[in-house]
Amino acid sequence: MFALRPAACILTDGLKRLVGGLDMKTTHLAAGAAACAMLLSGTALAADVPAFDFDGAPTSLDSALSLGFSFTATAAATVTALGYYDDGGDGFATAHEVGIFDSNGNLLASADLSAGASDRLIGQFRYAGITPLTLAAGQNYVIAATTHGSADPWAYGNAYPADATVSNFHTTAPIAITANSALFLYQDDNNLRNPTEHYSNYTFYAGPNFLLGVPEPTSWALMLGGFGLMGAALRNRRHSTVSFG
């Protein structure tokens, strides 16, 4: 998930060699340092955080559409799931397909949300997991979803003053959704397409959302503490291997 597994393997091997040369007094330091290897190998605690959220927004119904919005990853980020707005949180009347497109319109990842309430509900969206997708720093993307007609309402609106119609809109770093990012495309079927049309001053059609895999603060604390313990263990080993005559 964190693309650091090779480093973790190197660190783990080093710890094994280190423990072999330590006495009982200092072995616990190396054991504590093993937390670094666990975190780097992808076992770090991580939270799935929505790319954006809001408290309130207008909703609408229409015929078959692919709709969503454009966004920018200001730093590298990992997408772990794709979702669709569940008005009322009581499940979908119909299925929805959600996908992320690159700036050239190529579909990078997609997921199917089932009718009903079987998919995971986080806030106002239901999500289906995907093979983790890494968004490159500084790149623009489009996330879109199929409405499958007028069965399920979707939210929309302008998130920015002075004429905001969306309340308490916020994004999760490093995702940036700017004004006038909403996109749509009318169609005669329910196949997911890259939407290219824009209307009014809307920030988004939601429609779609996605989850980011974000390490929790305790994970970073464990990693920093582990590196500190490893440094202490290394210093102790250097002292313990000195011999005189």
N, C-alpha and C positions, 0 to 999 in steps of 0.2 A: 504493500500500500504506500510505503514511504520511499520506495526506490533506493533503499540504503542497505539492503540485505547483504551484499558483498562485504561492506564495511563491518557489519555485525559478525559475519563469519570470521573475519580477520581478528576482530576484537575478542571473540570467544576463544579462538585458538591461543591468543596471547594470554588470556586469563588462565587457561589450563596449564600453560608452561609456568606462569607466575605462581600459581598455587603450589606447584610441585616443589618450588624452592623456598617456600615460606614456613616458618615455625608456627605453632598453634596460636601464638599471641597475635600474629598479623594475618593469619589466613582469613579471619572474618572480614578484613578489609577488602580482600579480593572477592569474597563472596558478595559483599555489598556492591562492588563494582559490576558484578554480572547483570545488575539492573540495566546498565547501558546496553549490553548486548540484546537483552530482551526487548527493549524499546526500539532499537535500531532494526531488529529483525521483523518488525511489524506487529508485535504483540502489545504495543503501547495502547493504553486506554484511549479511545477516540470517540468523539461525539459526532453524530450525524446532524448537521445544522442546515436548516433551509437557506437557500441563497438569498431569499427575500421574504418579507412578511409584512402584514398590515393589520390594523384593527377593523377597518371598515372600508367598503368600496361599493359603488353601484354594481348591479349584476344585470345580465341580459341573456336572451335566447335568440337564436337565429337558425338559418338552414346550415347545411354541411359546410364546415370551414376547417382550414388549418390556421391556427392563430397562436400568437405568443409575443415575443419581443427579442430585440437584440441586446447584447451585453458584452462587457469587456472583462477579461481576467487581468487585473493589474499586476498580479504575480501568479506563479504556477499554483494550480489548485487541483484537487482530486474530486471528481464527481462520483458518488457511490450509489445514487438512486435517482430516478425520474418520477415526477408526480403530476397530479391533476387536482384542480380545485374541487372540493366536495362541499357544496353549499349546504350548511346545516349539519354536516358531519354524519349523515345517516346513510351514506353509500351512494353509488352511482346507479342511474337507471339504465345506462348503456356502457359499453367498453370505450376506452380511449387509448390511442397510441401517442406516445410522447417521444421526441427525439431532439438531439442537438446537432446542428449543422455548423460547418466551418464557414469562413468568409467567402468561400467559393461555391457554397451550396451543397457540399458533400456531407452526407449523413454520417456522423461519427459514432453515434450510439443511439439506441432506442429501447423502449420498454412498453409493454402492454399492461394497462390497468383494467382489471376485470369489472364487469357489472356487479353490483352488490357492495358489501363492506368487508371483503376478505383482505384487501391490501392495507398496509400499515398506515394509520392515521397519525400525522404529526401536525399539530395546529389545524389549519384549514385545508390541508392537502393530504391526499393518499399517495403512497409511494410504492414503487416496485424496484427492487435492487437490480443493478447492472454490473458487469465486469468493470472495475474502476477505470475511469477515463481521466487522463491528465490533460488539463487545459494549460496551454502554454502562456507564459507571461507576455502581456502586451497584445494579445490576439483578440479579435472580435469574433463573436459567435451569435447564433440564433437558436433559441429553444422554441419549439412549436409543438402543438398537440391537435389531434382531431376532435371536433365537437360531436361528431356523429349526429348532427341535426340538433333539434331543440329539446332534447330530453333532459339535459343537465345544464343548469345555469353556469355562466362563467363571469368572473369579476373583471372590471376594467376601470380606467380613469387616469387622471393626471395626479401624480404624486407630489408635485412641487408647487410651492406658493408662486404667485399670489392667488391663483384660481384653482387650488388643489381640490379634488373631489375624493381623494383617498386619504384616510386618517392614519397617522403614525406609521407611515411607510419607512422601512429600513432594510438595508442590505447587509450581508455578511462579507467582510473582507476575505479575499481580494476581489469580490465581484462588484462591478459598477454598472448600474442601470441608469442611464441618463434620460433627460426629458425627450419626448417624442420618439421613444424606442418601440412602441407597440406596432405589431405587424399582423396582417391577416391575408387570407386568400380564399375567395369563394370557390367551391368545386362541386362537381356532380356526383362524387363518390366519397368514401370514407378513408381514402389512402392518404397517408401523411405526406405533406409536401413542405418545401421551404417557402414560407410566406414572404411576400415582397411589397405588399400594399400597406400604406399608412393613412390614418384618418384623424383629423382634429389634432389635439395636443396630448393625446393619451401616452402615458408612460409604459403601460403594459396591458396585455390581455392575459388573464389568468383564469382559465387555461392552465398552462404548465408552470412547474417549478422544479427545482432539483436540490438534492442534498449534497453537502460538502463534508468530507471526512476531515475533521479538525481535531488535532491532539488536544486533550484536556490539560488544564494548567498543572494538575498533579503529575502528568506524564513528563512535562518539561522539568518539573522540580526533581523528579526521580532521576532523569537523565543527567542533570547538572550535578546532583549529589553523587551519582554513580561515578562520574568522571573525577570528582574530587577524591572519592575513596580510592579509586584506582591509582591516582597520583600519589596518595599517601602510601599505598601498598608498595608501589615501585620504589619510593624513597626508602622504605623500611628494608626492602630486599637488597638495595645497594649497600646499606649499612651492614646487613647480616652476612654478606658474602666477603667482607673484608677480613683477611687473616694476617697475623703477624708471626713470622718465623715458624 
